[in-house]
Protein backbone atom coordinates (compact mmCIF):
# COMPACT_ATOMS: atom_id res chain seq x y z
CA UNK A 1 0.00 0.00 0.00
CA UNK A 2 1.19 3.50 -0.81
CA UNK A 3 0.44 6.12 1.82
CA UNK A 4 1.10 9.37 -0.02
CA UNK A 5 1.05 12.42 2.24
CA UNK A 6 1.78 16.10 1.65
CA UNK A 7 1.30 18.98 4.09
CA UNK A 8 0.23 21.31 1.29
CA UNK A 9 -2.41 19.07 -0.25
CA UNK A 10 -5.05 21.16 1.54
CA UNK A 11 -4.70 24.54 3.18
CA UNK A 12 -6.03 25.94 6.45
CA UNK A 13 -9.35 26.73 4.75
CA UNK A 14 -9.54 23.14 3.47
CA UNK A 15 -9.03 24.18 -0.14
CA UNK A 16 -7.44 21.37 -2.15
CA UNK A 17 -4.19 21.91 -4.03
CA UNK A 18 -4.91 20.16 -7.33
CA UNK A 19 -1.28 20.22 -8.46
CA UNK A 20 -0.13 18.38 -5.33
CA UNK A 21 -2.92 15.80 -5.70
CA UNK A 22 -1.93 15.18 -9.30
CA UNK A 23 1.73 14.75 -8.36
CA UNK A 24 0.91 12.28 -5.58
CA UNK A 25 -1.27 10.22 -7.91
CA UNK A 26 1.57 9.94 -10.43
CA UNK A 27 4.19 8.98 -7.86
CA UNK A 28 1.94 6.52 -6.06
CA UNK A 29 0.78 4.66 -9.15
CA UNK A 30 4.35 4.11 -10.29
CA UNK A 31 5.47 2.92 -6.86
CA UNK A 32 2.46 0.65 -6.39
CA UNK A 33 3.06 -1.12 -9.71
CA UNK A 34 6.84 -0.66 -9.89
CA UNK A 35 6.28 0.94 -13.29
CA UNK A 36 8.48 3.63 -14.78
CA UNK A 37 5.58 5.82 -15.89
CA UNK A 38 1.82 6.22 -15.51
CA UNK A 39 0.98 4.66 -18.85
CA UNK A 40 2.79 1.47 -17.88
CA UNK A 41 1.19 1.54 -14.42
CA UNK A 42 -2.33 1.67 -15.88
CA UNK A 43 -1.48 -1.11 -18.31
CA UNK A 44 -0.72 -3.29 -15.27
CA UNK A 45 -3.75 -2.19 -13.29
CA UNK A 46 -6.29 -2.46 -16.13
CA UNK A 47 -5.61 -5.85 -17.72
CA UNK A 48 -6.65 -6.28 -21.33
CA UNK A 49 -7.52 -2.60 -21.69
CA UNK A 50 -9.05 -1.79 -25.09
CA UNK A 51 -10.02 1.49 -26.70
CA UNK A 52 -13.70 0.61 -26.34
CA UNK A 53 -13.47 -0.22 -22.62
CA UNK A 54 -15.19 2.01 -20.10
CA UNK A 55 -13.55 2.86 -16.77
CA UNK A 56 -15.88 3.45 -13.83
CA UNK A 57 -14.83 5.59 -10.87
CA UNK A 58 -16.97 4.67 -7.85
CA UNK A 59 -17.09 7.58 -5.43
CA UNK A 60 -18.85 8.10 -2.09
CA UNK A 61 -21.14 11.11 -1.74
CA UNK A 62 -23.42 9.86 1.05
CA UNK A 63 -22.35 12.33 3.75
CA UNK A 64 -22.96 16.05 3.45
CA UNK A 65 -19.83 16.96 5.39
CA UNK A 66 -17.34 14.53 3.84
CA UNK A 67 -17.81 13.45 0.24
CA UNK A 68 -15.03 12.53 -2.12
CA UNK A 69 -13.12 15.60 -3.32
CA UNK A 70 -13.62 16.42 -6.98
CA UNK A 71 -9.94 17.38 -7.24
CA UNK A 72 -8.92 13.81 -6.42
CA UNK A 73 -11.28 12.36 -9.01
CA UNK A 74 -10.11 14.86 -11.61
CA UNK A 75 -6.48 13.90 -10.94
CA UNK A 76 -7.32 10.24 -11.54
CA UNK A 77 -9.15 11.12 -14.76
CA UNK A 78 -6.09 13.07 -15.95
CA UNK A 79 -3.82 10.20 -14.99
CA UNK A 80 -5.97 7.72 -16.92
CA UNK A 81 -5.51 9.99 -19.93
CA UNK A 82 -1.77 9.31 -19.85
CA UNK A 83 -2.67 5.63 -20.02
CA UNK A 84 -4.60 6.16 -23.23
CA UNK A 85 -8.10 6.35 -21.71
CA UNK A 86 -10.05 9.23 -23.21
CA UNK A 87 -12.45 11.14 -20.91
CA UNK A 88 -15.50 9.98 -22.87
CA UNK A 89 -14.67 6.40 -21.81
CA UNK A 90 -14.79 7.31 -18.10
CA UNK A 91 -17.89 7.25 -15.89
CA UNK A 92 -17.97 8.76 -12.40
CA UNK A 93 -20.74 7.11 -10.39
CA UNK A 94 -22.44 6.57 -7.08
CA UNK A 95 -25.76 5.14 -5.99
CA UNK A 96 -27.89 8.28 -5.97
CA UNK A 97 -28.24 11.35 -8.12
CA UNK A 98 -30.81 14.12 -7.91
CA UNK A 99 -32.19 14.83 -4.45
CA UNK A 100 -35.73 15.60 -5.61
CA UNK A 101 -38.85 16.18 -3.53
CA UNK A 102 -39.78 12.50 -3.47
CA UNK A 103 -36.41 11.52 -2.04
CA UNK A 104 -36.65 14.30 0.54
CA UNK A 105 -39.98 12.87 1.67
CA UNK A 106 -38.69 9.30 1.68
CA UNK A 107 -35.36 9.91 3.39
CA UNK A 108 -36.24 12.71 5.75
CA UNK A 109 -35.10 16.27 6.28
CA UNK A 110 -31.93 16.75 4.23
CA UNK A 111 -30.91 19.72 6.36
CA UNK A 112 -30.88 17.99 9.72
CA UNK A 113 -27.95 18.96 11.91
CA UNK A 114 -25.92 15.77 11.51
CA UNK A 115 -26.05 15.98 7.73
CA UNK A 116 -28.48 14.46 5.30
CA UNK A 117 -28.85 10.75 4.97
CA UNK A 118 -28.20 11.16 1.27
CA UNK A 119 -26.95 14.43 -0.05
CA UNK A 120 -26.96 13.55 -3.74
CA UNK A 121 -24.04 13.61 -6.12
CA UNK A 122 -24.83 17.06 -7.40
CA UNK A 123 -24.46 18.65 -3.97
CA UNK A 124 -21.02 17.04 -3.77
CA UNK A 125 -19.91 18.67 -7.02
CA UNK A 126 -20.78 15.84 -9.41
CA UNK A 127 -23.63 17.06 -11.60
CA UNK A 128 -25.28 14.10 -13.29
CA UNK A 129 -24.78 14.31 -17.06
CA UNK A 130 -24.63 11.83 -19.91
CA UNK A 131 -23.27 14.45 -22.28
CA UNK A 132 -20.05 15.68 -20.66
CA UNK A 133 -16.74 13.87 -20.60
CA UNK A 134 -16.22 12.17 -18.28
CA UNK A 135 -19.85 11.23 -17.81
CA UNK A 136 -21.42 11.34 -14.35
CA UNK A 137 -24.10 8.70 -13.77
CA UNK A 138 -25.90 7.18 -10.82
CA UNK A 139 -27.50 3.88 -9.97
CA UNK A 140 -30.88 5.26 -8.88
CA UNK A 141 -33.46 3.31 -10.88
CA UNK A 142 -35.27 6.32 -12.32
CA UNK A 143 -33.76 8.86 -14.75
CA UNK A 144 -31.04 10.01 -14.84
CA UNK A 145 -29.89 6.75 -13.24
CA UNK A 146 -29.25 3.47 -15.05
CA UNK A 147 -31.04 1.16 -12.62
CA UNK A 148 -30.32 -2.45 -11.69
CA UNK A 149 -29.80 -5.63 -13.66
CA UNK A 150 -32.38 -8.21 -12.63
CA UNK A 151 -30.41 -10.88 -14.49
CA UNK A 152 -27.25 -10.41 -12.42
CA UNK A 153 -27.76 -11.06 -8.71
CA UNK A 154 -25.11 -10.61 -6.03
CA UNK A 155 -25.30 -13.23 -3.34
CA UNK A 156 -25.26 -12.48 0.40
CA UNK A 157 -25.59 -16.02 1.77
CA UNK A 158 -25.72 -15.16 5.46
CA UNK A 159 -28.95 -13.22 4.91
CA UNK A 160 -30.36 -15.33 2.11
CA UNK A 161 -30.29 -12.28 -0.18
CA UNK A 162 -29.90 -12.14 -3.93
CA UNK A 163 -29.52 -8.46 -4.81
CA UNK A 164 -29.66 -7.10 -8.37
CA UNK A 165 -26.44 -5.33 -9.30
CA UNK A 166 -26.23 -1.85 -10.79
CA UNK A 167 -26.06 -1.84 -14.58
CA UNK A 168 -23.00 0.37 -14.18
CA UNK A 169 -21.14 -2.80 -13.22
CA UNK A 170 -22.92 -5.32 -15.42
CA UNK A 171 -23.30 -3.33 -18.65
CA UNK A 172 -21.40 -0.03 -18.56
CA UNK A 173 -18.00 -0.40 -16.88
CA UNK A 174 -15.29 -2.88 -17.83
CA UNK A 175 -12.95 -1.78 -15.02
CA UNK A 176 -13.67 0.04 -11.75
CA UNK A 177 -11.50 2.31 -9.63
CA UNK A 178 -12.91 2.84 -6.15
CA UNK A 179 -12.35 6.20 -4.45
CA UNK A 180 -13.89 5.95 -0.95
CA UNK A 181 -13.51 8.30 2.01
CA UNK A 182 -12.46 7.13 5.52
CA UNK A 183 -15.09 7.44 8.24
CA UNK A 184 -16.10 5.75 11.45
CA UNK A 185 -19.55 4.18 11.27
CA UNK A 186 -22.07 3.90 14.08
CA UNK A 187 -22.97 0.33 13.09
CA UNK A 188 -20.04 -1.24 11.24
CA UNK A 189 -17.14 0.49 13.00
CA UNK A 190 -15.77 2.09 9.86
CA UNK A 191 -16.77 2.54 6.24
CA UNK A 192 -14.19 2.71 3.48
CA UNK A 193 -13.10 0.37 0.67
CA UNK A 194 -15.24 -2.73 1.17
CA UNK A 195 -18.45 -1.02 2.22
CA UNK A 196 -18.20 1.50 -0.64
CA UNK A 197 -19.93 -1.12 -2.78
CA UNK A 198 -23.15 -1.08 -0.80
CA UNK A 199 -23.82 1.60 -3.41
CA UNK A 200 -23.88 -1.07 -6.12
CA UNK A 201 -27.10 -2.80 -4.98
CA UNK A 202 -30.62 -1.53 -4.19
CA UNK A 203 -31.06 -0.76 -0.54
CA UNK A 204 -32.73 2.52 0.47
CA UNK A 205 -32.75 4.01 -3.02
CA UNK A 206 -34.94 1.22 -4.38
CA UNK A 207 -37.35 1.36 -1.45
CA UNK A 208 -36.14 -1.84 0.18
CA UNK A 209 -35.55 -0.70 3.78
CA UNK A 210 -35.82 -4.29 4.98
CA UNK A 211 -32.84 -5.27 2.85
CA UNK A 212 -30.91 -2.27 4.14
CA UNK A 213 -31.55 -3.39 7.71
CA UNK A 214 -30.49 -6.95 6.92
CA UNK A 215 -27.29 -5.75 5.27
CA UNK A 216 -26.41 -3.94 8.53
CA UNK A 217 -27.56 -6.72 10.87
CA UNK A 218 -24.84 -7.99 13.23
CA UNK A 219 -22.83 -4.88 12.31
CA UNK A 220 -22.60 -5.89 8.66
CA UNK A 221 -20.59 -9.02 9.43
CA UNK A 222 -20.31 -11.03 7.23
CA UNK A 223 -22.55 -9.17 4.75
CA UNK A 224 -19.99 -6.51 3.75
CA UNK A 225 -17.40 -9.17 2.96
CA UNK A 226 -19.90 -11.46 1.23
CA UNK A 227 -21.15 -8.72 -1.08
CA UNK A 228 -17.66 -7.64 -2.13
CA UNK A 229 -16.69 -11.30 -2.64
CA UNK A 230 -19.34 -11.71 -5.32
CA UNK A 231 -17.64 -11.65 -8.74
CA UNK A 232 -20.22 -9.18 -10.04
CA UNK A 233 -19.06 -6.66 -7.41
CA UNK A 234 -15.41 -7.06 -6.45
CA UNK A 235 -14.56 -8.81 -9.68
CA UNK A 236 -14.59 -5.52 -11.60
CA UNK A 237 -12.52 -3.49 -9.10
CA UNK A 238 -8.89 -2.93 -10.12
CA UNK A 239 -7.70 -0.30 -7.64
CA UNK A 240 -8.67 1.52 -4.47
CA UNK A 241 -7.59 5.13 -3.96
CA UNK A 242 -8.74 6.37 -0.57
CA UNK A 243 -9.38 10.10 -0.48
CA UNK A 244 -7.92 10.65 2.99
CA UNK A 245 -7.46 14.38 2.72
CA UNK A 246 -9.92 14.44 5.61
CA UNK A 247 -11.51 11.76 7.78
CA UNK A 248 -14.16 11.27 10.47
CA UNK A 249 -13.26 9.51 13.70
CA UNK A 250 -16.39 10.42 15.68
CA UNK A 251 -19.93 10.82 14.41
CA UNK A 252 -19.58 8.97 11.13
CA UNK A 253 -20.76 8.32 8.61
CA UNK A 254 -22.59 11.68 8.50
CA UNK A 255 -20.67 13.94 10.86
CA UNK A 256 -18.05 16.61 10.33
CA UNK A 257 -14.43 15.51 9.73
CA UNK A 258 -12.14 15.89 12.73
CA UNK A 259 -8.98 14.54 11.08
CA UNK A 260 -6.92 15.80 8.18
CA UNK A 261 -4.45 13.03 7.28
CA UNK A 262 -3.66 14.96 4.06
CA UNK A 263 -3.14 11.61 2.36
CA UNK A 264 -4.06 9.35 -0.51
CA UNK A 265 -3.99 5.60 0.16
CA UNK A 266 -3.49 3.35 -2.87
CA UNK A 267 -3.76 -0.42 -2.95
CA UNK A 268 -5.30 -3.24 -4.93
CA UNK A 269 -6.19 -4.86 -1.60
CA UNK A 270 -9.43 -3.56 -0.01
CA UNK A 271 -8.86 -5.52 3.21
CA UNK A 272 -5.44 -3.95 3.74
CA UNK A 273 -6.98 -0.54 3.07
CA UNK A 274 -9.76 -1.04 5.60
CA UNK A 275 -7.37 -2.51 8.18
CA UNK A 276 -5.16 0.57 7.90
CA UNK A 277 -8.11 2.97 8.04
CA UNK A 278 -9.56 1.17 11.06
CA UNK A 279 -6.32 1.59 13.01
CA UNK A 280 -5.91 5.17 11.79
CA UNK A 281 -9.35 6.02 13.16
CA UNK A 282 -8.82 4.08 16.38
CA UNK A 283 -5.44 5.76 16.96
CA UNK A 284 -7.11 9.16 16.62
CA UNK A 285 -9.91 8.08 18.97
CA UNK A 286 -7.38 6.78 21.54
CA UNK A 287 -5.56 10.12 21.44
CA UNK A 288 -8.90 11.75 22.31
CA UNK A 289 -9.68 9.32 25.14
CA UNK A 290 -12.41 7.58 23.12
CA UNK A 291 -13.23 3.88 22.87
CA UNK A 292 -12.13 1.69 19.99
CA UNK A 293 -14.48 0.99 17.07
CA UNK A 294 -12.59 -2.20 16.18
CA UNK A 295 -15.10 -4.52 17.94
CA UNK A 296 -17.74 -3.24 15.51
CA UNK A 297 -15.57 -3.88 12.43
CA UNK A 298 -15.23 -7.66 12.56
CA UNK A 299 -16.22 -7.83 8.89
CA UNK A 300 -12.62 -6.91 8.00
CA UNK A 301 -11.31 -10.13 9.54
CA UNK A 302 -14.10 -12.02 7.79
CA UNK A 303 -13.02 -10.50 4.48
CA UNK A 304 -9.47 -11.70 5.12
CA UNK A 305 -10.77 -15.20 5.86
CA UNK A 306 -12.62 -15.09 2.52
CA UNK A 307 -9.22 -14.33 0.96
CA UNK A 308 -10.26 -10.89 -0.26
CA UNK A 309 -7.00 -9.46 1.08
CA UNK A 310 -4.67 -9.18 4.06
CA UNK A 311 -5.51 -7.72 7.47
CA UNK A 312 -2.27 -8.55 9.30
CA UNK A 313 -0.03 -5.44 9.45
CA UNK A 314 3.03 -7.68 9.39
CA UNK A 315 2.10 -8.84 5.88
CA UNK A 316 1.29 -5.39 4.49
CA UNK A 317 4.14 -3.29 3.15
CA UNK A 318 3.54 0.45 3.62
CA UNK A 319 5.57 3.02 1.70
CA UNK A 320 5.15 6.72 1.06
CA UNK A 321 5.35 8.53 -2.28
CA UNK A 322 9.15 8.56 -2.02
CA UNK A 323 9.33 4.80 -1.39
CA UNK A 324 10.20 5.28 2.29
CA UNK A 325 8.70 2.89 4.88
CA UNK A 326 5.58 4.10 6.68
CA UNK A 327 4.65 2.95 10.16
CA UNK A 328 1.30 1.37 10.90
CA UNK A 329 -0.94 4.15 12.31
CA UNK A 330 -1.47 2.56 15.71
CA UNK A 331 2.28 2.97 16.32
CA UNK A 332 1.81 6.75 16.33
CA UNK A 333 -1.56 7.94 17.69
CA UNK A 334 -0.84 11.53 16.67
CA UNK A 335 -0.09 10.77 13.02
CA UNK A 336 -3.50 11.80 11.67
CA UNK A 337 -4.31 14.72 13.96
N, C-alpha and C positions, 0 to 999 in steps of 0.2 A: 504494500500500500504506500502511495505517495501522500505525504502530509505537507502540502505546499502552503507556506505562511509568509505574509508580508505585512509589516506594520502600516504601510501606506495604501493597503487595498481598499480601506474605507477611512474617511476622515472623522473628525469629532462630531460632525453633523450627520454622520452615517451616509454620506454620499460615496458612491462606489467609483473607484479609479479604474476605468475600463482598460487602460493601457496595462496596468499591473495585472489585472485578471487575465488579459490575453497572454501576457508573458508567462504567467504561472501555468496556464493551460498548455502552452507549447513545451515548456520544460518538463512538466509532469508526464505528459503523454510519452515523450521520448524516454524518460527514465523508466516508466512503468513497463514499456515494451522493449527497452534496450535498443530502440531504433535510433538512427542518426538524424532523422527529420520527421516532421509531422505526417507527411504523405506515407512514409513507410510504416509509421505507427498505426495509422488508420487502416492500412492494408492488413496489418496483423489483427487488429481489433474487429474488423468487419470482414469476416471470411467470405470469399466468393463474391465480393462486391461487384455489381454491374451498373452500367449507366442508367438502367431503368429501375434500379432498386430505390426504395424510399426509406429514409432514416427517420425514425420517430424519436422525439425527445420528450420523455415523460417527466413533467414537472409536478410540483405540489403547491397548490394555491388555496388550500382549505382555510388556513388561518388568516384573519385580517392583518394581524400584526407581524407575521413572519411568513411571507410567501417567497418562492424562489426569485432571486434578483434577475431582472431582465439582462443586466450586463453580463452575468455569467452565461446565460443561454446564448446571448449574441456572440460571446467569445467562442463558444463551442461551434456555433454555426460557421463562424469565420474559419475556425480550425478545420472543420470538415471540408471547407472549400479548398484548402491546400491539398486535401486528399482526393480531390476530383469530384466531390459531391456538390452539385449546383444547388442553390437555395430553393429552387422549385421542386427539389426532390426531398425536402426536409419538412416534417410536420411537428409542430410543438403542440402537445396535448395534455389534457387532464380530464377528470371525470365530469366536470360541470362547466357550463358556459354562462349564458345570460342569467342574471339574477332577476327574473321577471316577477310580476305580482303574484302569480301562482306559487312560485317557489318561496316567496316571502311568507305567504300564508301557510305553506306546508312546513317550512323549516323554522318558523318563528321570527322574532324581531331581529333583523340583521344588524341593528345598531346597539344591541345589548352590550353592557360594559366590558364583558370578557372577550368580545369579538364575535362576529357572526359564525354560525355553524358552518356555513359555506359563504364565501365572499364572492365567488365567481371569478373566472379568469380575467375578465375585462378590468375588474377593480384592482387586479394585481399587475396590470400593464400588458396583458396579452389579449388584445381585442380579437375576437373570433372572426376569421376571414378565410374564405376559400380562394380568394383572388390574389392575395399578396404572396410574396416569397421571402422567407418560408411561410407556409400556410400555418394557421392556428386553428385547430379543431378541438372538439370535445366529444365525450362519450354520450352525454345526455341524449336519451332516445328520440327527442323531438328536435326539429331544426333549431339551430344550425348543427346539431350533433349528428353522429353517424350511427348511434344505436348499438345494439348487441346482436351477436351471431347465435341464433338458436340452434345451429347445427354444430357448434363447437362449445362444449361444456367443460368447465374446469371443475375438477373433483376436490371436495373437501370431505374426506372419508369420516373424520371424527364426528361431523355433524350431519352426515348423510345428505350433503348438499351437492348438487350439480348446477353450477352457475354459468349462464351464458357469458361469453367473453366479448369484450368490446371489438367491434369490427376494425378498429384501429390496429389491433394486433393480428386479427385473422385475415384481413383483406387489404389493409392499407400499408402497413409497415413491414419491411423485410428485416430490419435491424432496429433495436431500441437502445437508446442511451438514457439512463435514469439519472435525474438530477433532483434528489430529495433535499429536504432541510432537516437539521437535527433538533429534535424537541423531546422533552419528557412527555409522557402520556398518562393521564389519570387512570387508565385501565391497563394498558399493556406495558407500562414502565417507560418505554421510549417509542418513538416512531421515526423511522429513517428509511433505509434501503429496502428491506423486505416488505414492510407494511405500505410502502408507496404504491404497491400494486393492488391494494384494495380499491384503487380508482379504476381498475380494469374490469370490474364486475358490477352488476346492479345491486346496490344496497339501498341507501336512502333515495338516490336520484331516480330509481325506478319504482318507488313506492313499495318497497319490500322491507319495512322496518323490522319484521320478524327475522329476516335473514341477517340484517345488520346486527341485531342483538345476538344471534347465534354465532356470528363471526367474531364477536367480542367476549363470548362466554368463556369462563375460566381464563380470563385475561388474554384471550386470543391464542392460547397454547393448546393444541398444536395448529390451529387454523391458519395462522400467518405463514408458518412454514409449509403447510400442506398446499396452500394456494400457490405460493411461489414455486413449489416443486412441480406443479403441473406443467408439462411441456408447452402448453398454449400460453402460459404466462412467462415463467422464467426462461423458457427455451428461446425467446427472441431477444433477451437482454444481453448486450455485449460489454457494457461498461457502466459503472456507477461513478458519478462525480457529485460528491456531497457539497452543496453550497453552505459551507460553514463560516460564512462571513459573520453571521450572528447565530445564536442558538438560545433555546429556552431550557432552563433547568428547573423551573418552578411555575406551574400554572399551564403547562402544555396540555393539549396541543393548540389552545387558542389564545394563550396569554401573550404578554409583551416579552421580547427577548431580554434576558439579563446578561448574557455572555456575548463577547465578540472575539471569537477565536481567530478571526481574520485569516481563514484558511479555506483551501479546497482539499478534499480528500478523494483520491482516485484509486479505484481497485476494480478488478473483475469479480471480486469475492464479496457478495452482499453480507455474508455472516461476519467476515472480518470487519467490514465497515460498521455493522451494527454493534459488534463487540467493542470496538474502539469508541464509538459514540456513547454507548452505555457507560463506559468507565469515565469518559470525558464529562458527562453530565453528573455522574455520581461524585467525581472528584470535586466538581464545583459545588455540589450540594454539601459535601463533607466540610468544605472550607467555610460554608455558611451555617454549619451546625445543624444541617437537615438530614433526614433519614435517607437511606439508599432506596433507589427504585429498582435495583437488580432483582429482588424477589418477585416483582411483577413482570419481569422480562424473560421468563423461562423459555419462551418460544425461540430465543436465539440458540440455546443449547439444543433444543429439538431440531432446529434447522441444521446444526452441525451433525447431529446423529443421522439426519436424512442425507448427509453428504452434499449439502448445498454450499459448504465452505468451512472455514476454520474459525473456531472461537477461542483457541488457546493462544494467548499472547506470545508464548515461546515459539510458536510455529508461524508467526506473522512477522515478516520483515517490514519495518517502518523506516522510510527515508524521506528527507525533505527535498525541495526542488534542486538542491545542489548535491544530491546523493549522499548527504551526511545522515548518520543514524538519528532516529527520533525515539525518545523514550515513550513508553506506554503512559497514557495520561494519569493513571492512578499513582504513578511514581512522583508526580509533581502536581499537587492539588491546585496550585495557583496558575497553572499553565494557561487556562482559558479565561481567566478573569479579565 
